[in-house]
Amino acid sequence: MTPYKRALGCLLALAATAGVTLGALPDDARARPKTTASATGDHPQLRALLHRLTTADGSPGALVTLRDRSGGTVLTSGLADVRRHTPVRADSRFRIGSMTKPFVATVVLQLVGEGRVVLDAPVERYLPGVVRGHGNDGRKITVRRLLQHTSGLSDYLNHLKPQGVIDDPLAHHDTRDLVRLALAHRPDFAPGTDVRCSSTGYLLAGMLIERVTGHTYGQEIRRRVIEPLHLRRTSVPGDAPGISGPHPRGYVRTHKDAPLKGSTALNPTFAGPSGSMISSGADMNRFMDALVRGKLLRPAQLRQMMNTRPTGSPDGGAYGLGLESHPLPCGGLARGYDGGVPGYQTIGAVTVDGRQATAMANVFPGETDAQDDDMRAAIPMALCEDGPSP
């Protein structure tokens, strides 16, 4: 088994294994990438980065969707389907992995604003008896700590057998079983004493939403976020394995020099409320912009979401409640999230003055270090290339 690292912060990642039966693609099933824009705009550095992503970095295709108060642009490069040599479309939909987490956090914080959830109450109040065993104790973990990755709970993704997901991609995974998988292991640290990404916390947040509202996390996200913002390309697919509408095929590599293997159709319940959603660049920008501008949360809950705790990363990154913040080279902060799920690597962020950017590459896991670096660089470049100077 060859494990794959989490490339960008709190990625929802699965290890791939040699010999997976996803249908190998020929090494030469590639066409010369082209970089295009769906609207006027220069962005020469970003165009060069996209071209590099789909040539030297090894991703079949990539896109960056940008917007500010004056308008929007979508830059695309490379291929949506390497067999058919079809280009990446500007209106593509794709799996967003851990970028699902801000949606879940938004619903929880709306419930806080409605007085139905207390942010600093123990998880035990809402999920009695669920977080117990092996040193895990829901009486000592607050709702806030679930959302800010300070719960100490072991990340279930460190214990999920990836071969099972890859060999049977359409299988249903029950969220409670995934939580039990994590709770079979001792916590990584005492609650509140450190910060470390744990998707287990967001599985529990999804369960909390269902316990408090009587509806699934997906139903509440649709009612509270997707429908009010008219996010027509965004969905919580449940058990549905496909991606509706135009979308690039997703790919994985089992090791560094392996050929691409298709990984588009899968049952996203293995990710659940920690990373199952589908969206587009334009929809993600609209959602994140509405979130930081207070269109979805009351002022008190928005302040709580944006109150961050440093992660210790060299770039000054910090975790809020369902949002990460990073200082920009042109001044100010970018607030957003990143994601990785079999087939797709994503990252996006916005600024409070209205600059927005979301990027996608359609190979993960098995992406190169160079792809990770350029995906990490894409957002500050997109937000700063024509933005304000320090």
PyMOL commands that set and color helices and strands:
alter all, ss='L'
color gray80, all
select helices_A, chain A and resi 44-53+97-113+123-125+143-147+156-158+162-167+175-183+200-213+217-229+268-270+272-274+281-292+299-306+369-384
alter helices_A, ss='H'
color red, helices_A
select strands_A, chain A and resi 35-37+61-68+71-81+86-87+93-95+132-133+136-137+251-252+261-262+278-280+309-310+318-319+324-327+333-341+344-350+356-361
alter strands_A, ss='S'
color yellow, strands_A
deselect
rebuild
show_as cartoon
